[in-house]
Structures are given as C-alpha cells and as structure tokens.
C-alpha cells in the first residue's frame, strides 16, 4: 500500500466532498453532509499515516487504493 501523509489525505477528502468541521490540536475533524460518520485525521507535519489507520479512513470515506 502506498504511504500517504495526513495533509495529502486531507486534500483528497476535500476533493471528495468532505468538509473540515473543526481542528482540535493536531487532529482535523472532517464530516460529510448526509453521512453520520466523521473522520478525525491526525496531521503531524509531513509524516505518513500508519497503514491500519489509513485503511480505516479509506473504508469510511469510500476511497479505493488506486485513488491515492
């Protein structure tokens, strides 16, 4: 699986219609109208997201691995 930073994944979420609801420390909370789910995305500089966390976010946001 391709490694992706939190910043890159945040921009991918915004392209897919997710909205930045608030920022709590280093975590950016994204919501999407019509969905009950929310994504609390850790953004620590340009460090990559861990694989398990990235897969979970991809599943919630319905993003395929090829779109990274």
N, C-alpha and C positions, 0 to 999 in steps of 0.2 A: 504494500500500500504506500502511496506517495505521502510524504510528510508535508503538513501544511501548518503555517503559523496561525495564531489566533486572529491576527489582523487580516490575513488573506481570507480566512473562513468567514469573518465578519462581512467583508465586502461581497463575498459570494452569497451570504444570506440576504443582504440588502438588495442584490440583483434579483433575488427570487421572491421579493415582496415582504420580507421580514422587516420590522420596524424596531429601532433602538428605543426601548421604553425608559430605561434608566441606567445609570452607571453607579455601581456600589464598589468602591475601591478599584481593584483591577478587573472586576467582572462586569461585562457588558451584558445586560439582560435584553433579549430580543423576543418580541411577540409577533404573531401574525393574526390579522383580523379573521375571524371565523374559526380559529383553532384554539383549543383550550391549553395546548402545550406552550411552554416557554423554554428558551434556551439561555442559560447563564454561562456565557463564554468567557473563559479566563484569557486576558490579553497581557502577557508578560514580555514586553519588548517584541523581539522577532523570534522568540523561542517557539519551537514546534509543539503542537498538541500531541498528547500521548495517543497511541493507536486506539485503545479501547474507548477513550473519550471521544475521539474523532468519529469512530464508527457509530457511537450512540447518537451524536449530533446529526450525522448523515441520515440515520434512520428516522429521527424525529422530523427533520427538515425535508425528507424525501429527496435526497441528493444522491445520485449514483457516483460510483468511484471514478468513472470516466470524466465526470464534470469537474474534478479537482484539477 
